[in-house]
């Protein structure tokens, strides 16, 4: 086990299984191209009396995960090796045992994942490693179902939808509301819930289909609603309503 410490804080580490031969010198080189912070001291722990190294293979590893993500990695050895004990390490710190390991909850940075495999009698061992990055995570998705406070069968609430640039205002059309005169509902987020305001055309009439199409500006201050069934310029000539300063 090789660990690089900075004022007692672990910045990077690695685990390798090597053959140590009696009366001979065993040397090795570790190169860390990326660490989480520079400087510090090195701590080396050596477990002797290993022979005939085992080939260990990892599967499922990726080069990058997010802070709110996870990675499941599985280790395997050739069938003729028999039963082995797997030990998993992150930056030289023991994390878990078993054939598979799921890692999560890591902060942004660079990490080395190691797995060692030991035979039951402890006379054979092997290891494998993988370097990966953890990047800044994203907030989890949450779901809120919106329905019209005065909704009724056949309103077609949700017939059209538009959302402001910052996501704080949502407009929903209900073109079949009130004998197809139509309406639209504006929902503004107050930090904990959605406040509803129902809008209808000032001269609306049955069959106008107000709200069959809706759109809201990037800053949420202007809303446009289509009413393709409006008869101002003849039967179903259509119109659009612009509502500003909302």
N, C-alpha and C positions, 0 to 999 in steps of 0.2 A: 504494500500500500504506500503510495507516494502522495503527500498532500502539501500544497503550497499555502502557507498561512501569512496573513498580514495583521500584526498585532493580535494574534490569537483568532482572527476571523478567517474561516476557510474561503479561499478564492478559487481554487481549482484543485483537482486531485485525480488520481488514476490508480487502477489496480491491474497488475499483471501477474501471471504465473510463469515462472522460469525454472529451468533445470539447474540445480546446484550440485556440482560434482565434488566429492571429497578431495581435498588437497589441490583443488584448482580454483582459479579466480573467475568469477562470473561478473561480466560487465553489461551495462545496458544504458540506453540513452532515451530520455523522455524530452520531447519538444512540445511546449505549449505555445501555440501561435496566437491564442487568444485567452485572456484571463479577465476576470471581472474587476480587478483593481491591481495595480502594480506593486512591486516590492514585497517584503516579508521574508519568512524563513521556510525551510523545507523540513518535513518530518518523514522519515522512512521507516516502515515496519516490514521485516522480512520473516516469513515462515519457512523454515528449511525442510529438507528430507522429502522433496518432490521428485518423481522420476517418470519417464515415459509420458510426456504431456499429451493431453486430450485435445482434439480439435473441437472447438465450440463454435456453433453457428447461431447468429441472431436473425430473427425475422420480425417484421412489423414495425421496424424503426423508421422514423422520418427525420429530415434535417431541421424542421422548424415546427414549433407549436406555439399557440398563444397562451397568455397567462391564465386564461379561463378554459383552456383546452386540456387534453390528456393524450397519452400515447401508451399503447399496450405492446410490449415486446415479449417474444417467446424465444427461449434458448433450447438448443438441441445438441446432442452428441451422436456419433456413429452408433448403430445398433449393437455392435460387438463390445462396446464399453460396459454395458450393463447399467445398473442403477447408480445414479449420481445425485449429489446434493448441490443445488444451485444457490448462490448468494449474489444478490444484486447490490450495486454501489452507485451513488451519484457523487461525483467529485471526490471519490475516495472514502465516502461515508456509507457504512452498511445501511441498507434500506429494507430489504425483504429477502425471503427465501422462497423457492418454488420455481417451477418450470416457466411461468409467466409472471410478468410484473407490469402493473399499470401505474404510471407516474402522472401526477397532476399537482396543481397548487404551487407551481414554481414561479418565482418572480423573474422579471426580465433579465436576461443574461445569457452566458454561454456555459454549457454543461458537458461533462463526459459521463456516459453511462457505461459501467462495466458489469460483467457477470462472470463469476468463477464457477467451475464445476469440479467437485471432488468425489472420488469414488468412496464407497462406504468405509473401506479400510484406510483411507487417507493417503494411500501410496501413489495415486495418480491424480492429476489435476490439469485443468486448462482454463483459458479465459478468452473473452471477446470484448470489444469495446466499440463505442459509437459516440461521436461528437454531435451535439445539436444545439440549436438556439431557441430560447424562449422570447417571444416578442410581445409587445403590449397587447393586452386583451381588449375585447369589446364588451359593452354592456349586454347582458342577456335580453332576449326578446320577451316581451310580456303581451298578453292578449286582453283586450277589452271589447266586449260585444256591445254595439250601439243599436238601439231600437227607438223608433219614434214614440214619444210619451203618449201620443194620441193615435197610435197606429191602428189600422183596421185591415181586414182581409181585402186583398186586391189593390192596396195602395202602391205596391211595387217600390217600397222603400229600398234604397240602394241601387235604383235603376241607373244612376250616375253618381260619381264620386270625384272629389278633388281635394287635395291637401296643400296647405301653404308650405313655403320653403323650409321653415323651421319645424314643421310638423305640429304646431300648436293649435292650428285651426283646420277643421275638416268640414267639408260641405257635402251633404248627401241629398240627392234628388229623389222625390217620390211622385213621379209624373202622373200616376193614376189616382192620386188622392182626390177626394171630394168630387166624384162624378167626372173624373179625368181633367179637372181644372188644374190640378198639380200643385205641388209645393216643394220647398227645399228646407232642410234643417241644417243649421250651422252649430257646430260643436267647438267650443273653445276650452282648452286645457287650463285649469287653474292651479296646477301643481299637484293635485291629488285626485281630481275627477273632471269629467267633461260636462260643461254647462251648455244646455240646449236652447236654441232660439229658432222658432219656426217662422219662415218667410213665405209670403204668397204675393202674387201680382196684385197691384192696387186695382186693376181693372179686370182681374181674372174672371173667366167664365168656363162653364162646363165644356170639355173638349179641347181646351187650350194646351194641355200637357206641359204646363209650366214645370221646369225642373227635369225635362227629359235629357238635357245636357247641362252641366254646371262646370264652372272653372273659377279658381281663386288665384289672385296674384301672388307673387313670391313672398311679399311681406304681409299678406293676409288682409290688406285694407280694401281690396276691390273684388267683388264677386259678380260673375256674369251667369245668367240662367237663360236657357233657350226654351221657347214655347212654340213648337212647330205648328200647333193647331190653332194659333191665334188668327182671328179673322179681320184685323184692322184694315188690311188692303185687299180684302177678298177672302173667300173661303180657304182656310188653312194656308193663308199667305205667310204666317209665322212671324215671330218677333224674338228679340233678345232684350233682357232687362239687365241693366248695369246698376249695381248697388255699391256705392262708394262710402268710404269713411267708416267702415264697419269696425 
